[in-house]
Amino acid sequence: MKFNCLNKILFVILLPVAQQNLAQTTISIPDTLTGDVIDLTLQHGVREFYPGTATQTIGYNGNFLGPTIILYKGHQITLNLHNQLGDTTTTHWHGLHVAPANDGSPHNPVMAGEIWSPSFTVMDKAATYWYHPHLHGKTLNQVVKGAAGLIIVRDLEETALSLPRTYGVDDVPLVFQWKTFDAAKQIVEMDEADNEVLVNGTINGTLHLPAQVVRLRLLNGSSHRFFNFGFADNRPFKQIASDAGLLDAPVPMTRLILGSGERAEILVDLSGLQDGTLKLRQFGTQLPQGYPGGPMMMGGMTGPKDNTDFDLLTMQIGAPTSNAVTAVPATLTTNTAWPQAGASSRSLNFSAQPMMSMTNFFINGLKFDMETVNFSTQVGKTEIWTITNQTMMAHPFHIHGMHFYVLTVNGATPPANLRGRKDVVVVPPMNGSVKIILRYEDFSDPHIPYMYHCHILSHEDTGMMGQFIVNAAASGTFENAAQEHLRISPTLLAPDLEKVEISAENGWEPFRVEVYDQDGRLLLTERNATRIAADRLAPGMNSILIFTARGTAVFKVVKTN
């Protein structure tokens, strides 16, 4: 982005705030929520990031950020979102494998004062996910003020491993956010001139940890900039999980780059450091050129902390716990990407207008349009996407509703820490490319699309986003296991019959049923339905979509006059 007069004035105003020395305070650990029903209230608040100054914020169930939601694979849950913002919003369950109607995309708006209550079965592997608003045109506005929280999914495979998992003690959630504060210490709703970094809402904070192997769950919850994490003494650490699951084995590293929306879990051995301190740092000078937060390309705007190295937090090391983990498992899981043979190909291209622009971006030459579906696909298909970035900056690219595997980065095999399940991938600048593989395994919806977009929030808000429909599998074309485990009767509904019955084998019970008439109009949506009243069907052909935790089935019912 080129400096114009407004940018220059803003930069000058913001610089003194970033240079203030703040006394270190303890970094707070978010509360947790778990259970079959979870209530979240999105609300305005205030927080003292700087002593004696009240900053206007937004948070879930509090003033800033939100509680960590702990979910268990296989459990059926209901999430009640209470919108107390006085404005329309959404909440997207970033990384969770859910149907489009439950995704919290711009197509799931929640009006002021209303409650949205999606219900679904948790189908994801153990990992660190997160949630945040996703209303088109207002995502940056609401997220940058603080509306975000973590989701931890647990499963039996991860539980069987000897890993730290005492929440807030040796298993610690850390939300890292670049922010722009003005001279009055208020959050500026833009992201080009970030001048401060928060960790769980704290500036220059201290984290208390035991002298043993600890697990840090890292989220880059920023609207724009990248982090390049490392320790001040360059000690090695091991990454054990990426966005959507465990890696095959711990990956030793001394630097870890995360773009906006990416997560990672790392293990660091603090044994022998009792009563000492350790600094976690941002190594911005070591970011590749064109990665926001590091050295930018010509014409790219830099903030006061860009292309610098500085401390993010101080770890104060105390005594080990009685159940300390002292060794790291050699293996964790087995990640197996879908076969590439027979997969369809899809290409996406990032561009800017004019070519040197750092703010005006397009995908395949188009801006996002709520009424335009960019492509349609089907349940059961495997696709390989090649994403090429012709712009001057890196873009973290996110796909809703499903995970993917990275096949290549700039034509080469990705490093080991990128070979696990992902939902955000960084596409390098200057004709950089990434190839990914994904499969539409379960959910379909002929009307509500999934989104794909750059996770730099100002980019997606201004149109660097697209959407696609996943249709039900065509009969006889793709294997659909759910069809074999569900029954519907009758399929010819005479006038003297009052209902259609749905029966399911154990484990294939419906969690949502949708009915469409022959013109594709939605007639009915019901949760956990086992029957459909005849008067809810239209005369003629009806399509009945049955969603289960294991797959989706489609049946045809003809209602006679």
ROKOLSE-283623 format. One record per residue (C-alpha): x, y, z. Coordinates in steps of 0.05 Angstrom, whole numbers, padded with zeros to 5 digits. Layout:
// ROKOLSE-283623
((X; Y; Z))
...
***
This chain:
// ROKOLSE-283623
((00000; 00000; 00000))
((00027; 00068; -00018))
((00031; 00123; 00033))
((-00022; 00176; 00023))
((-00031; 00236; 00067))
((-00080; 00201; 00114))
((-00032; 00142; 00123))
((00025; 00189; 00140))
((-00016; 00227; 00192))
((-00042; 00162; 00223))
((00028; 00133; 00226))
((00055; 00194; 00262))
((-00003; 00193; 00312))
((00005; 00119; 00328))
((00080; 00115; 00335))
((00086; 00145; 00406))
((00035; 00095; 00434))
((00076; 00036; 00408))
((00139; 00063; 00440))
((00111; 00069; 00511))
((00142; 00023; 00563))
((00089; -00017; 00600))
((00100; -00054; 00665))
((00094; -00129; 00656))
((00028; -00160; 00679))
((00008; -00233; 00684))
((-00023; -00260; 00620))
((-00093; -00286; 00636))
((-00117; -00354; 00614))
((-00187; -00355; 00583))
((-00242; -00391; 00622))
((-00270; -00455; 00591))
((-00339; -00477; 00569))
((-00359; -00548; 00554))
((-00421; -00592; 00553))
((-00479; -00609; 00507))
((-00505; -00538; 00506))
((-00458; -00478; 00504))
((-00481; -00406; 00510))
((-00442; -00348; 00481))
((-00461; -00275; 00485))
((-00428; -00227; 00437))
((-00426; -00158; 00470))
((-00391; -00091; 00476))
((-00342; -00080; 00533))
((-00282; -00041; 00558))
((-00212; -00063; 00577))
((-00151; -00030; 00607))
((-00095; -00049; 00559))
((-00058; 00012; 00585))
((-00064; 00028; 00660))
((-00117; 00080; 00675))
((-00146; 00081; 00605))
((-00211; 00047; 00585))
((-00209; 00021; 00514))
((-00274; 00003; 00478))
((-00277; -00070; 00459))
((-00321; -00129; 00437))
((-00319; -00197; 00469))
((-00356; -00263; 00480))
((-00384; -00272; 00551))
((-00340; -00214; 00573))
((-00303; -00152; 00553))
((-00250; -00180; 00506))
((-00237; -00245; 00469))
((-00279; -00304; 00494))
((-00277; -00369; 00534))
((-00242; -00431; 00506))
((-00295; -00480; 00483))
((-00275; -00553; 00496))
((-00309; -00604; 00451))
((-00304; -00680; 00446))
((-00304; -00717; 00380))
((-00370; -00754; 00369))
((-00411; -00711; 00417))
((-00474; -00676; 00394))
((-00473; -00603; 00415))
((-00516; -00540; 00410))
((-00483; -00472; 00410))
((-00529; -00414; 00428))
((-00502; -00347; 00403))
((-00536; -00287; 00436))
((-00525; -00225; 00395))
((-00522; -00164; 00442))
((-00480; -00121; 00396))
((-00537; -00078; 00371))
((-00515; -00097; 00301))
((-00518; -00157; 00255))
((-00463; -00208; 00264))
((-00445; -00282; 00253))
((-00399; -00330; 00288))
((-00357; -00377; 00246))
((-00330; -00441; 00278))
((-00263; -00435; 00242))
((-00236; -00503; 00221))
((-00295; -00546; 00246))
((-00325; -00595; 00196))
((-00398; -00574; 00197))
((-00454; -00565; 00146))
((-00460; -00497; 00111))
((-00522; -00480; 00152))
((-00481; -00487; 00217))
((-00417; -00455; 00192))
((-00428; -00383; 00213))
((-00410; -00354; 00146))
((-00439; -00289; 00117))
((-00499; -00332; 00097))
((-00516; -00346; 00171))
((-00530; -00274; 00196))
((-00554; -00263; 00267))
((-00595; -00200; 00276))
((-00587; -00154; 00335))
((-00621; -00183; 00397))
((-00631; -00252; 00365))
((-00604; -00320; 00384))
((-00574; -00369; 00334))
((-00571; -00441; 00356))
((-00533; -00488; 00309))
((-00531; -00561; 00330))
((-00482; -00612; 00302))
((-00440; -00673; 00318))
((-00367; -00658; 00330))
((-00331; -00695; 00273))
((-00262; -00664; 00279))
((-00196; -00692; 00304))
((-00162; -00666; 00366))
((-00132; -00598; 00352))
((-00138; -00524; 00365))
((-00192; -00488; 00327))
((-00224; -00419; 00338))
((-00287; -00377; 00330))
((-00299; -00306; 00308))
((-00350; -00262; 00272))
((-00354; -00269; 00196))
((-00406; -00219; 00170))
((-00384; -00194; 00102))
((-00360; -00122; 00106))
((-00357; -00123; 00182))
((-00310; -00180; 00198))
((-00251; -00134; 00209))
((-00293; -00085; 00249))
((-00317; -00137; 00299))
((-00256; -00183; 00303))
((-00205; -00127; 00311))
((-00243; -00100; 00371))
((-00233; -00168; 00405))
((-00287; -00217; 00384))
((-00251; -00284; 00381))
((-00240; -00346; 00422))
((-00207; -00415; 00419))
((-00238; -00484; 00409))
((-00202; -00545; 00434))
((-00226; -00612; 00407))
((-00205; -00675; 00444))
((-00208; -00747; 00418))
((-00187; -00816; 00440))
((-00126; -00819; 00396))
((-00095; -00756; 00425))
((-00116; -00774; 00496))
((-00077; -00839; 00491))
((-00012; -00801; 00480))
((00034; -00777; 00536))
((00024; -00703; 00524))
((00014; -00643; 00569))
((-00061; -00629; 00574))
((-00074; -00595; 00641))
((-00109; -00532; 00615))
((-00075; -00468; 00636))
((-00018; -00503; 00672))
((00023; -00544; 00622))
((-00026; -00538; 00564))
((-00033; -00464; 00551))
((-00076; -00427; 00500))
((-00044; -00365; 00471))
((-00080; -00317; 00425))
((-00031; -00270; 00390))
((-00059; -00206; 00358))
((-00028; -00147; 00324))
((-00070; -00085; 00339))
((-00071; -00012; 00320))
((-00080; 00037; 00378))
((-00089; 00112; 00368))
((-00062; 00167; 00413))
((-00124; 00160; 00458))
((-00107; 00086; 00465))
((-00169; 00063; 00428))
((-00168; 00006; 00378))
((-00168; 00032; 00307))
((-00212; -00008; 00261))
((-00159; -00018; 00207))
((-00097; -00060; 00203))
((-00045; -00028; 00159))
((-00006; 00007; 00215))
((-00008; -00042; 00273))
((00034; -00015; 00329))
((00024; -00064; 00386))
((00019; -00139; 00400))
((-00028; -00171; 00450))
((-00023; -00240; 00480))
((-00090; -00262; 00509))
((-00106; -00188; 00511))
((-00043; -00168; 00549))
((00014; -00123; 00525))
((00085; -00142; 00547))
((00059; -00196; 00594))
((00087; -00251; 00638))
((00066; -00324; 00631))
((00077; -00370; 00691))
((00097; -00440; 00671))
((00126; -00502; 00706))
((00197; -00527; 00694))
((00178; -00586; 00650))
((00153; -00601; 00580))
((00096; -00553; 00565))
((00047; -00548; 00507))
((00032; -00480; 00477))
((-00028; -00473; 00432))
((-00012; -00415; 00386))
((-00064; -00377; 00346))
((-00048; -00319; 00300))
((-00113; -00282; 00312))
((-00089; -00219; 00278))
((-00127; -00184; 00223))
((-00066; -00175; 00179))
((00005; -00190; 00201))
((00047; -00254; 00206))
((00086; -00279; 00266))
((00154; -00313; 00263))
((00158; -00346; 00331))
((00222; -00366; 00366))
((00256; -00363; 00434))
((00307; -00310; 00452))
((00360; -00363; 00466))
((00344; -00399; 00401))
((00326; -00462; 00438))
((00291; -00515; 00396))
((00219; -00533; 00405))
((00175; -00586; 00372))
((00111; -00574; 00333))
((00061; -00630; 00345))
((-00002; -00604; 00311))
((-00023; -00558; 00256))
((-00091; -00527; 00242))
((-00135; -00589; 00243))
((-00097; -00646; 00276))
((-00034; -00678; 00300))
((00027; -00685; 00256))
((00056; -00754; 00243))
((00113; -00740; 00290))
((00140; -00680; 00329))
((00178; -00633; 00283))
((00240; -00599; 00313))
((00247; -00526; 00296))
((00272; -00459; 00321))
((00226; -00414; 00281))
((00152; -00421; 00264))
((00115; -00375; 00216))
((00040; -00368; 00224))
((-00006; -00326; 00180))
((-00072; -00297; 00202))
((-00119; -00353; 00222))
((-00066; -00407; 00227))
((-00055; -00448; 00290))
((00000; -00493; 00316))
((00014; -00533; 00378))
((00086; -00535; 00402))
((00122; -00570; 00459))
((00180; -00535; 00493))
((00223; -00566; 00548))
((00231; -00519; 00607))
((00265; -00570; 00651))
((00324; -00541; 00689))
((00298; -00469; 00683))
((00263; -00466; 00750))
((00264; -00395; 00779))
((00290; -00369; 00712))
((00258; -00333; 00654))
((00252; -00345; 00579))
((00229; -00297; 00525))
((00184; -00315; 00467))
((00201; -00268; 00409))
((00177; -00243; 00343))
((00233; -00250; 00292))
((00204; -00202; 00240))
((00271; -00190; 00207))
((00272; -00264; 00187))
((00204; -00264; 00153))
((00208; -00272; 00078))
((00199; -00209; 00037))
((00126; -00193; 00024))
((00101; -00225; 00088))
((00064; -00171; 00129))
((00103; -00160; 00194))
((00169; -00169; 00158))
((00204; -00133; 00101))
((00151; -00111; 00050))
((00157; -00104; -00025))
((00164; -00036; -00057))
((00101; 00005; -00043))
((00081; -00037; 00017))
((00065; 00003; 00079))
((00104; -00015; 00142))
((00083; -00005; 00214))
((00129; 00014; 00272))
((00143; -00058; 00291))
((00150; -00087; 00222))
((00216; -00119; 00201))
((00240; -00118; 00274))
((00254; -00169; 00328))
((00221; -00159; 00395))
((00196; -00198; 00456))
((00124; -00222; 00455))
((00121; -00248; 00527))
((00164; -00268; 00586))
((00159; -00338; 00614))
((00169; -00341; 00689))
((00189; -00413; 00705))
((00166; -00444; 00770))
((00170; -00513; 00802))
((00148; -00573; 00761))
((00080; -00604; 00775))
((00071; -00672; 00807))
((00048; -00704; 00742))
((00099; -00670; 00697))
((00109; -00696; 00626))
((00184; -00703; 00616))
((00189; -00739; 00549))
((00160; -00725; 00481))
((00128; -00783; 00441))
((00167; -00804; 00380))
((00104; -00813; 00338))
((00035; -00781; 00342))
((-00012; -00804; 00286))
((-00014; -00823; 00213))
((-00036; -00770; 00163))
((-00058; -00798; 00096))
((-00079; -00752; 00040))
((-00132; -00776; -00009))
((-00107; -00809; -00072))
((-00091; -00760; -00128))
((-00111; -00810; -00182))
((-00179; -00791; -00210))
((-00182; -00724; -00173))
((-00210; -00664; -00209))
((-00168; -00601; -00218))
((-00186; -00530; -00199))
((-00144; -00466; -00207))
((-00148; -00401; -00167))
((-00108; -00340; -00183))
((-00095; -00280; -00137))
((-00085; -00213; -00171))
((-00084; -00139; -00154))
((-00108; -00078; -00191))
((-00065; -00040; -00206))
((-00012; -00094; -00206))
((00029; -00060; -00150))
((-00032; -00049; -00105))
((-00027; -00075; -00034))
((-00101; -00066; -00018))
((-00144; -00083; -00079))
((-00143; -00158; -00091))
((-00183; -00207; -00134))
((-00192; -00282; -00139))
((-00195; -00305; -00212))
((-00206; -00232; -00231))
((-00270; -00226; -00189))
((-00293; -00192; -00125))
((-00339; -00228; -00077))
((-00414; -00223; -00091))
((-00463; -00253; -00041))
((-00510; -00273; -00099))
((-00456; -00306; -00142))
((-00436; -00378; -00132))
((-00366; -00385; -00161))
((-00372; -00460; -00173))
((-00411; -00522; -00153))
((-00386; -00592; -00136))
((-00413; -00656; -00106))
((-00406; -00699; -00044))
((-00356; -00755; -00058))
((-00310; -00715; -00104))
((-00236; -00705; -00092))
((-00204; -00642; -00120))
((-00134; -00614; -00127))
((-00132; -00538; -00123))
((-00072; -00500; -00151))
((-00070; -00430; -00121))
((-00024; -00379; -00154))
((-00008; -00312; -00123))
((00012; -00257; -00172))
((00010; -00202; -00120))
((00066; -00168; -00081))
((00047; -00199; -00013))
((00033; -00267; 00017))
((-00039; -00286; 00030))
((-00063; -00337; 00082))
((-00117; -00376; 00046))
((-00175; -00409; 00084))
((-00229; -00458; 00061))
((-00292; -00466; 00103))
((-00323; -00531; 00126))
((-00267; -00581; 00112))
((-00192; -00593; 00120))
((-00142; -00604; 00064))
((-00071; -00629; 00054))
((-00015; -00588; 00024))
((00017; -00624; -00035))
((00068; -00573; -00058))
((00092; -00502; -00042))
((00125; -00468; -00101))
((00129; -00536; -00134))
((00167; -00569; -00077))
((00146; -00619; -00024))
((00123; -00578; 00037))
((00163; -00580; 00101))
((00143; -00633; 00152))
((00103; -00584; 00195))
((00057; -00569; 00135))
((00041; -00642; 00120))
((-00015; -00649; 00170))
((-00089; -00630; 00165))
((-00095; -00556; 00147))
((-00150; -00506; 00136))
((-00106; -00444; 00124))
((-00046; -00444; 00078))
((00001; -00386; 00062))
((00008; -00373; -00012))
((00076; -00339; -00024))
((00079; -00274; -00064))
((00108; -00258; -00134))
((00079; -00318; -00172))
((00084; -00364; -00113))
((00039; -00424; -00115))
((00009; -00477; -00070))
((-00024; -00542; -00090))
((-00074; -00574; -00041))
((-00119; -00635; -00042))
((-00188; -00639; -00009))
((-00250; -00683; -00010))
((-00323; -00665; -00001))
((-00339; -00722; 00045))
((-00404; -00709; 00082))
((-00445; -00646; 00077))
((-00485; -00618; 00019))
((-00532; -00559; 00013))
((-00561; -00536; -00053))
((-00573; -00465; -00027))
((-00521; -00447; 00026))
((-00449; -00444; 00002))
((-00382; -00453; 00035))
((-00332; -00396; 00032))
((-00259; -00391; 00011))
((-00219; -00328; 00022))
((-00156; -00293; 00043))
((-00155; -00290; 00119))
((-00126; -00220; 00121))
((-00192; -00190; 00145))
((-00189; -00125; 00106))
((-00177; -00166; 00043))
((-00237; -00211; 00053))
((-00281; -00153; 00073))
((-00264; -00117; 00008))
((-00278; -00177; -00036))
((-00220; -00226; -00036))
((-00268; -00283; -00025))
((-00309; -00334; -00063))
((-00362; -00387; -00049))
((-00382; -00455; -00074))
((-00441; -00502; -00068))
((-00432; -00575; -00050))
((-00490; -00615; -00081))
((-00513; -00683; -00059))
((-00479; -00741; -00094))
((-00510; -00759; -00161))
((-00543; -00828; -00156))
((-00496; -00882; -00182))
((-00438; -00833; -00191))
((-00407; -00828; -00122))
((-00407; -00876; -00065))
((-00454; -00851; -00010))
((-00451; -00896; 00050))
((-00507; -00860; 00087))
((-00557; -00882; 00033))
((-00546; -00954; 00053))
((-00559; -00943; 00127))
((-00623; -00901; 00122))
((-00693; -00918; 00099))
((-00752; -00874; 00082))
((-00824; -00897; 00071))
((-00867; -00889; 00035))
((-00835; -00860; -00027))
((-00903; -00852; -00060))
((-00947; -00811; -00013))
((-01021; -00822; -00026))
((-01073; -00772; 00000))
((-01095; -00817; 00056))
((-01025; -00821; 00087))
((-01006; -00771; 00141))
((-00930; -00777; 00145))
((-00865; -00802; 00117))
((-00824; -00845; 00166))
((-00748; -00842; 00171))
((-00710; -00902; 00200))
((-00636; -00907; 00212))
((-00586; -00959; 00233))
((-00549; -00947; 00298))
((-00498; -00890; 00290))
((-00532; -00862; 00227))
((-00588; -00823; 00261))
((-00607; -00758; 00227))
((-00587; -00693; 00260))
((-00620; -00650; 00206))
((-00672; -00663; 00152))
((-00687; -00615; 00094))
((-00743; -00620; 00043))
((-00742; -00586; -00025))
((-00797; -00583; -00077))
((-00784; -00599; -00150))
((-00765; -00526; -00164))
((-00711; -00528; -00111))
((-00748; -00487; -00059))
((-00734; -00504; 00014))
((-00799; -00527; 00047))
((-00775; -00553; 00114))
((-00715; -00558; 00160))
((-00720; -00600; 00223))
((-00671; -00624; 00275))
((-00667; -00697; 00295))
((-00730; -00714; 00255))
((-00756; -00786; 00249))
((-00819; -00768; 00210))
((-00844; -00714; 00163))
((-00917; -00692; 00163))
((-00949; -00701; 00095))
((-00977; -00631; 00095))
((-00906; -00604; 00096))
((-00890; -00635; 00027))
((-00909; -00604; -00039))
((-00951; -00640; -00092))
((-00906; -00676; -00141))
((-00832; -00693; -00131))
((-00798; -00676; -00065))
((-00724; -00684; -00049))
((-00709; -00703; 00023))
((-00638; -00691; 00047))
((-00619; -00728; 00111))
((-00556; -00706; 00146))
((-00520; -00753; 00194))
((-00453; -00749; 00229))
((-00425; -00799; 00180))
((-00453; -00775; 00114))
((-00512; -00747; 00076))
((-00567; -00784; 00039))
((-00618; -00760; -00012))
((-00687; -00791; -00023))
((-00743; -00775; -00072))
((-00816; -00776; -00049))
((-00874; -00764; -00095))
((-00937; -00734; -00063))
((-00999; -00750; -00103))
((-01061; -00706; -00104))
***
